[in-house]
């Protein structure tokens, strides 16, 4: 997983958010665009992603399987 890549999800996918100091599962809807900020974390397969201005954790494999990478070429086409 490379920092800075953007993905558009093809199906709803679970992520972990921090709400009131607690980790909670949230559903990122299909068609949402997320940007990888960092990761994977050491000893984990979780990556930090930015989604609608929120920093959440997602499994990198979920982005590979349930997302389509948005490339600069595709964004300008």
C-alpha positions, 0 to 999 in steps of 0.5 A: 500500500502506498501513501497518497493513493486514492480508491473509490469503493465498489461495495460498502466496507467497514472501517474503524473510527475513534468517537469519544475516545473509543474505537467503533466500526463504521460503514464506508459506503460504496462509491466513497473515495478514500485516500491512504495517508499512511500504513500499513502499521507495523504488525498490522494490516491496517492503513490510515485513510482519509474519508470525508475529512475523517481519519479512519483505519481500514484493512489494506486488503479491503482497498485492494479487493473492494476499491478501484484505484483512482489514477491521475490519468483517470481523474483527468480523463 
